[in-house]
């Protein structure tokens, strides 16, 4: 993050320059990059209808009835024995 300041040079003329407010800008950079990516993907042009459709697509299917799962019989693994060498 920087801000534009006006200072005077040796001759007394105003000179505009950018001055850092703080050393590190990672959070701001990440926000700007994410915003640019969203804009490039067209998310800023999404209407309410688009967001509802996207939410519908991403909502997981309801889980099956737990009673039905209990009623299913658990079968063990089927072992096929070979008659070779017997």
N, C-alpha and C positions, 0 to 999 in steps of 0.2 A: 504494500500500500504506500502510495506516494501522494504528495499534494503539491500543487503548483504554487510557488511563492514568487514574489517580486522583490528583488534586491537591487541596490545601486552598485554600478561598477566604479572603477577608479575615477572616471570622468564625470560621475554623477548621473549617468543615464540609467533608467530602470531596465533591468534585465530579468526576464522570467525564466525560472528553472524549476525542475522537479526535485523535491527533497523527500528522502525516505522518512516515513513516520516511525516504522519499526524495521528491524533487520529481516525477520522471517515472514514469508507470505504464503506458506504452503496451503493453509486452509482456504484462503482467497483464490489461489491458483486452482485448487481442486474444484471449487464452486464454479469458477469461470469455465473450466474445461467441461464439467458435467453439463452446464447450461448450454454450451456450444454444441455438445454431442446431442442433447435432447432436441435442440433446434434443428440440427442437421437431420435427425430422424423424423422430424415433423411433429413432435409431441406438443409443440406450442400451438399447433393448428387443430388439435383434437377437440372435438365438441363433447358435450355431456354424453351423447349417444355412443361415441367411440369408447369413452372410459367405462361405461356400463357393459358394453360388449366385451371389452378386454377383461373386466372383472369376472364376467360370466365364464369366459374361457379359462381363466386361471383358478377358479374356485374348484376345490377337489370334489370328486363324486362322494355322495354320502356312503358311509360304511355299511356293509351288509348287516342284516339283523343278527344280533349276537345269539339269539335262540337257535337260529338256523345253523350257526357254526357249531353249537353244542350238539345238535342232533346228528351232525355228520360223524360217521364212524372213522376213527383214526385207524388206518391200516398200516401195519408194519411193512418193512421192506421185504419184497419177495426175493427169496434166494433160490437160484436154480443150481442144483447140484449136478455136477458132471459125473457120468458113469465111467469115465476114463480111469483106468487102474482100479476098478472095483470088482 
